[in-house]
Amino acid sequence: MGEPKDQPFKPLSNRDFDFFYEGLAQSRLLVQQCGECGAMRCPPGPACPECHSFSWSPRPLSGTGVIYSYTVHHHPALAGFETPLPVALVEMDESIRMVGPMDGTDPTRIRIGAKIDTRFIDRNGVAGYRFVLTDGARP
């Protein structure tokens, strides 16, 4: 459930996202951190939404957090994905939110506040990540 069935598409290369995919290939979850004000941002972009600086550096994340919100796709957004496909908005431990697919998780088990960890995958040379449930909701 939720895993691509066929050859995955390769992400397009650009200066704002390349570091992110290079990090995934090394089993690291990276976000941009502004070189001026220190704000983190995800998804990556050319300028800081807080101070508009173009200066940034990659910042590694722990890969752990809690589910802030989620949805379940019953019609695949991209060809090759099985359904149902749960997709979560996760509040990472570093206080930044990221969107990502859940790893074959039964949608009935997903709860707001549930703890997650990140699993890195490689499908035919294309690096990716999935969120996985750990041991329930945080107190």
DRENPA-3360 file (N, C-alpha, C; in nm, 2 decimals, always signed):
BEGIN
1 = MGEPKDQP = +0.08/-0.12/+0.00/+0.00/+0.00/+0.00/+0.09/+0.12/+0.00 ~ +0.06/+0.22/-0.09/+0.14/+0.34/-0.09/+0.27/+0.34/-0.16 ~ +0.32/+0.23/-0.21/+0.45/+0.22/-0.27/+0.43/+0.23/-0.42 ~ +0.52/+0.30/-0.49/+0.51/+0.30/-0.64/+0.52/+0.16/-0.70 ~ +0.44/+0.14/-0.80/+0.43/+0.00/-0.86/+0.54/+0.00/-0.98 ~ +0.56/+0.10/-1.04/+0.64/+0.10/-1.16/+0.77/+0.19/-1.14 ~ +0.84/+0.21/-1.25/+0.96/+0.29/-1.24/+0.93/+0.43/-1.19 ~ +0.99/+0.48/-1.08/+0.96/+0.61/-1.03/+1.01/+0.72/-1.13;
9 = FKPLSNRD = +0.95/+0.83/-1.13/+1.00/+0.94/-1.21/+1.12/+1.01/-1.14 ~ +1.21/+1.06/-1.21/+1.33/+1.13/-1.15/+1.29/+1.27/-1.13 ~ +1.32/+1.33/-1.01/+1.29/+1.47/-0.99/+1.37/+1.56/-1.08 ~ +1.32/+1.67/-1.12/+1.39/+1.77/-1.20/+1.50/+1.83/-1.12 ~ +1.61/+1.86/-1.18/+1.72/+1.92/-1.11/+1.71/+2.07/-1.12 ~ +1.72/+2.14/-1.00/+1.74/+2.28/-1.00/+1.81/+2.32/-0.87 ~ +1.86/+2.44/-0.87/+1.95/+2.48/-0.76/+1.89/+2.49/-0.63 ~ +1.76/+2.50/-0.62/+1.69/+2.51/-0.49/+1.66/+2.37/-0.43;
17 = FDFFYEGL = +1.65/+2.27/-0.52/+1.61/+2.13/-0.47/+1.73/+2.03/-0.47 ~ +1.83/+2.05/-0.55/+1.94/+1.95/-0.56/+1.99/+1.91/-0.43 ~ +2.02/+2.00/-0.33/+2.07/+1.96/-0.20/+1.98/+1.86/-0.13 ~ +1.85/+1.88/-0.15/+1.75/+1.80/-0.08/+1.76/+1.65/-0.13 ~ +1.76/+1.64/-0.26/+1.77/+1.50/-0.32/+1.91/+1.44/-0.29 ~ +2.02/+1.52/-0.29/+2.15/+1.46/-0.26/+2.15/+1.42/-0.11 ~ +2.08/+1.49/-0.02/+2.07/+1.44/+0.11/+1.99/+1.31/+0.13 ~ +1.88/+1.30/+0.05/+1.81/+1.18/+0.06/+1.89/+1.06/+0.01;
25 = AQSRLLVQ = +1.98/+1.08/-0.09/+2.06/+0.97/-0.14/+2.16/+0.93/-0.04 ~ +2.19/+1.02/+0.06/+2.28/+0.98/+0.17/+2.20/+0.95/+0.30 ~ +2.07/+0.93/+0.29/+1.99/+0.90/+0.40/+1.99/+1.01/+0.51 ~ +1.98/+1.13/+0.45/+1.97/+1.25/+0.54/+1.85/+1.34/+0.49 ~ +1.78/+1.39/+0.59/+1.67/+1.48/+0.56/+1.72/+1.62/+0.58 ~ +1.72/+1.70/+0.48/+1.78/+1.83/+0.48/+1.67/+1.94/+0.45 ~ +1.68/+2.05/+0.52/+1.60/+2.17/+0.48/+1.69/+2.29/+0.46 ~ +1.64/+2.40/+0.41/+1.72/+2.52/+0.40/+1.71/+2.60/+0.53;
33 = QCGECGAM = +1.82/+2.66/+0.57/+1.82/+2.75/+0.68/+1.88/+2.88/+0.63 ~ +1.81/+2.99/+0.66/+1.85/+3.12/+0.61/+1.98/+3.16/+0.68 ~ +2.07/+3.21/+0.59/+2.20/+3.26/+0.64/+2.19/+3.39/+0.71 ~ +2.08/+3.47/+0.70/+2.07/+3.60/+0.76/+1.99/+3.59/+0.90 ~ +1.87/+3.53/+0.89/+1.78/+3.53/+1.01/+1.77/+3.40/+1.08 ~ +1.82/+3.29/+1.01/+1.82/+3.16/+1.07/+1.69/+3.08/+1.05 ~ +1.59/+3.14/+0.99/+1.46/+3.07/+0.97/+1.48/+2.95/+0.88 ~ +1.42/+2.84/+0.91/+1.42/+2.72/+0.83/+1.30/+2.72/+0.73;
41 = RCPPGPAC = +1.32/+2.66/+0.61/+1.21/+2.65/+0.52/+1.21/+2.52/+0.44 ~ +1.08/+2.48/+0.42/+1.06/+2.36/+0.35/+0.91/+2.37/+0.30 ~ +0.89/+2.36/+0.17/+0.98/+2.32/+0.07/+1.09/+2.43/+0.04 ~ +1.20/+2.38/-0.03/+1.31/+2.48/-0.06/+1.26/+2.58/-0.16 ~ +1.33/+2.70/-0.15/+1.30/+2.81/-0.24/+1.42/+2.90/-0.25 ~ +1.41/+2.99/-0.35/+1.53/+3.08/-0.37/+1.55/+3.18/-0.26 ~ +1.44/+3.23/-0.19/+1.46/+3.34/-0.09/+1.39/+3.30/+0.04 ~ +1.44/+3.35/+0.14/+1.38/+3.34/+0.28/+1.24/+3.41/+0.28;
49 = PECHSFSW = +1.14/+3.34/+0.32/+1.01/+3.41/+0.33/+1.00/+3.51/+0.44 ~ +1.09/+3.50/+0.54/+1.09/+3.59/+0.65/+1.16/+3.72/+0.62 ~ +1.29/+3.71/+0.57/+1.37/+3.83/+0.56/+1.41/+3.86/+0.41 ~ +1.37/+3.76/+0.32/+1.39/+3.77/+0.18/+1.54/+3.76/+0.13 ~ +1.62/+3.71/+0.22/+1.76/+3.69/+0.19/+1.78/+3.57/+0.09 ~ +1.87/+3.58/+0.00/+1.90/+3.47/-0.09/+2.01/+3.37/-0.03 ~ +2.06/+3.41/+0.09/+2.17/+3.33/+0.16/+2.11/+3.22/+0.24 ~ +2.16/+3.10/+0.22/+2.11/+2.98/+0.29/+2.21/+2.87/+0.30;
57 = SPRPLSGT = +2.19/+2.78/+0.39/+2.27/+2.66/+0.39/+2.18/+2.54/+0.43 ~ +2.22/+2.42/+0.39/+2.14/+2.30/+0.43/+2.15/+2.27/+0.58 ~ +2.04/+2.23/+0.64/+2.04/+2.20/+0.78/+1.98/+2.06/+0.79 ~ +2.05/+1.97/+0.85/+1.99/+1.83/+0.87/+1.89/+1.83/+0.98 ~ +1.79/+1.74/+0.96/+1.68/+1.72/+1.06/+1.70/+1.58/+1.12 ~ +1.64/+1.56/+1.24/+1.65/+1.43/+1.30/+1.57/+1.32/+1.23 ~ +1.47/+1.36/+1.16/+1.38/+1.27/+1.09/+1.27/+1.22/+1.18 ~ +1.25/+1.28/+1.30/+1.14/+1.24/+1.39/+1.05/+1.36/+1.41;
65 = GVIYSYTV = +0.93/+1.33/+1.44/+0.83/+1.43/+1.47/+0.69/+1.37/+1.50 ~ +0.59/+1.45/+1.49/+0.45/+1.41/+1.51/+0.36/+1.45/+1.40 ~ +0.26/+1.37/+1.37/+0.16/+1.41/+1.27/+0.08/+1.53/+1.31 ~ +0.09/+1.63/+1.23/+0.01/+1.75/+1.25/-0.12/+1.75/+1.18 ~ -0.12/+1.69/+1.06/-0.24/+1.66/+0.98/-0.21/+1.56/+0.88 ~ -0.32/+1.50/+0.81/-0.29/+1.40/+0.71/-0.42/+1.40/+0.62 ~ -0.39/+1.33/+0.51/-0.50/+1.31/+0.41/-0.48/+1.17/+0.35 ~ -0.58/+1.11/+0.30/-0.56/+0.98/+0.23/-0.60/+0.99/+0.09;
73 = HHHPALAG = -0.51/+0.97/+0.00/-0.54/+0.98/-0.15/-0.60/+0.85/-0.19 ~ -0.72/+0.85/-0.25/-0.78/+0.73/-0.30/-0.77/+0.72/-0.45 ~ -0.72/+0.83/-0.52/-0.69/+0.83/-0.66/-0.55/+0.88/-0.67 ~ -0.46/+0.80/-0.72/-0.32/+0.85/-0.72/-0.29/+0.98/-0.79 ~ -0.22/+1.07/-0.73/-0.18/+1.19/-0.79/-0.08/+1.17/-0.90 ~ +0.00/+1.06/-0.89/+0.10/+1.03/-0.99/+0.08/+0.88/-1.03 ~ +0.09/+0.85/-1.16/+0.08/+0.71/-1.20/+0.18/+0.63/-1.13 ~ +0.14/+0.51/-1.10/+0.23/+0.41/-1.04/+0.22/+0.40/-0.89;
81 = FETPLPVA = +0.14/+0.48/-0.82/+0.13/+0.47/-0.68/+0.00/+0.39/-0.64 ~ +0.02/+0.30/-0.55/-0.10/+0.22/-0.50/-0.19/+0.31/-0.42 ~ -0.31/+0.28/-0.41/-0.40/+0.35/-0.32/-0.47/+0.25/-0.23 ~ -0.51/+0.29/-0.11/-0.51/+0.43/-0.06/-0.36/+0.47/-0.02 ~ -0.33/+0.60/-0.04/-0.20/+0.65/-0.01/-0.21/+0.76/+0.10 ~ -0.18/+0.73/+0.22/-0.18/+0.83/+0.33/-0.06/+0.92/+0.31 ~ -0.09/+1.05/+0.32/+0.02/+1.16/+0.31/+0.00/+1.24/+0.43 ~ +0.11/+1.26/+0.51/+0.11/+1.33/+0.63/+0.18/+1.47/+0.63;
89 = LVEMDESI = +0.13/+1.56/+0.70/+0.20/+1.69/+0.73/+0.26/+1.67/+0.87 ~ +0.39/+1.66/+0.88/+0.46/+1.63/+1.00/+0.53/+1.75/+1.06 ~ +0.50/+1.77/+1.19/+0.58/+1.87/+1.27/+0.70/+1.80/+1.31 ~ +0.81/+1.84/+1.25/+0.94/+1.77/+1.28/+0.98/+1.82/+1.42 ~ +1.07/+1.75/+1.49/+1.12/+1.78/+1.62/+1.19/+1.92/+1.62 ~ +1.24/+1.96/+1.50/+1.30/+2.09/+1.49/+1.21/+2.21/+1.47 ~ +1.08/+2.18/+1.48/+0.97/+2.28/+1.47/+0.95/+2.34/+1.32 ~ +0.97/+2.25/+1.23/+0.94/+2.28/+1.09/+0.85/+2.17/+1.04;
97 = RMVGPMDG = +0.75/+2.21/+0.95/+0.66/+2.11/+0.90/+0.70/+2.06/+0.76 ~ +0.68/+1.93/+0.74/+0.72/+1.87/+0.61/+0.60/+1.78/+0.57 ~ +0.58/+1.77/+0.44/+0.48/+1.68/+0.38/+0.55/+1.56/+0.33 ~ +0.49/+1.44/+0.35/+0.55/+1.32/+0.29/+0.45/+1.20/+0.30 ~ +0.47/+1.10/+0.21/+0.39/+0.98/+0.21/+0.42/+0.89/+0.33 ~ +0.32/+0.82/+0.38/+0.34/+0.73/+0.49/+0.38/+0.60/+0.43 ~ +0.46/+0.52/+0.50/+0.52/+0.39/+0.45/+0.42/+0.28/+0.46 ~ +0.33/+0.26/+0.37/+0.24/+0.14/+0.37/+0.16/+0.13/+0.49;
105 = TDPTRIRI = +0.13/+0.24/+0.55/+0.05/+0.25/+0.68/-0.10/+0.23/+0.65 ~ -0.16/+0.15/+0.73/-0.31/+0.13/+0.72/-0.37/+0.27/+0.76 ~ -0.44/+0.33/+0.67/-0.50/+0.47/+0.71/-0.58/+0.47/+0.84 ~ -0.64/+0.36/+0.88/-0.72/+0.36/+1.00/-0.63/+0.37/+1.13 ~ -0.50/+0.35/+1.11/-0.40/+0.36/+1.23/-0.35/+0.50/+1.25 ~ -0.36/+0.59/+1.15/-0.30/+0.72/+1.16/-0.39/+0.81/+1.25 ~ -0.32/+0.88/+1.34/-0.38/+0.98/+1.43/-0.30/+1.11/+1.43 ~ -0.37/+1.22/+1.45/-0.30/+1.35/+1.48/-0.23/+1.33/+1.61;
113 = GAKIDTRF = -0.10/+1.37/+1.61/-0.02/+1.36/+1.73/+0.06/+1.23/+1.74 ~ +0.04/+1.14/+1.64/+0.12/+1.01/+1.65/+0.26/+1.04/+1.61 ~ +0.35/+0.97/+1.68/+0.50/+0.99/+1.65/+0.53/+0.92/+1.52 ~ +0.63/+0.98/+1.45/+0.68/+0.92/+1.33/+0.83/+0.92/+1.33 ~ +0.88/+0.84/+1.24/+1.02/+0.84/+1.21/+1.03/+0.84/+1.06 ~ +1.15/+0.87/+1.00/+1.17/+0.87/+0.86/+1.24/+0.75/+0.81 ~ +1.19/+0.69/+0.70/+1.26/+0.58/+0.64/+1.30/+0.62/+0.50 ~ +1.43/+0.60/+0.47/+1.48/+0.64/+0.34/+1.48/+0.52/+0.25;
121 = IDRNGVAG = +1.44/+0.55/+0.12/+1.42/+0.44/+0.02/+1.50/+0.47/-0.10 ~ +1.53/+0.37/-0.18/+1.59/+0.38/-0.31/+1.52/+0.29/-0.40 ~ +1.45/+0.35/-0.50/+1.38/+0.27/-0.60/+1.44/+0.29/-0.73 ~ +1.51/+0.19/-0.77/+1.58/+0.20/-0.91/+1.66/+0.32/-0.92 ~ +1.74/+0.35/-0.82/+1.83/+0.47/-0.83/+1.77/+0.60/-0.80 ~ +1.65/+0.61/-0.76/+1.58/+0.73/-0.72/+1.56/+0.73/-0.57 ~ +1.63/+0.83/-0.50/+1.62/+0.84/-0.35/+1.49/+0.90/-0.31 ~ +1.43/+0.86/-0.20/+1.31/+0.91/-0.15/+1.30/+0.89/+0.00;
129 = YRFVLTDG = +1.19/+0.92/+0.06/+1.16/+0.90/+0.20/+1.02/+0.87/+0.22 ~ +0.99/+0.81/+0.33/+0.85/+0.78/+0.38/+0.85/+0.80/+0.53 ~ +0.74/+0.84/+0.58/+0.72/+0.85/+0.72/+0.66/+0.72/+0.77 ~ +0.70/+0.68/+0.89/+0.65/+0.55/+0.95/+0.61/+0.58/+1.09 ~ +0.50/+0.52/+1.13/+0.45/+0.54/+1.27/+0.55/+0.47/+1.36 ~ +0.57/+0.53/+1.48/+0.65/+0.46/+1.58/+0.56/+0.40/+1.69 ~ +0.55/+0.46/+1.80/+0.48/+0.40/+1.91/+0.36/+0.48/+1.96 ~ +0.29/+0.55/+1.87/+0.16/+0.61/+1.91/+0.18/+0.76/+1.93;
137 = ARP = +0.09/+0.82/+2.00/+0.08/+0.97/+2.02/+0.17/+1.01/+2.13 ~ +0.22/+1.13/+2.12/+0.30/+1.20/+2.23/+0.20/+1.24/+2.34 ~ +0.25/+1.23/+2.47/+0.17/+1.27/+2.58/+0.13/+1.42/+2.57;
% end
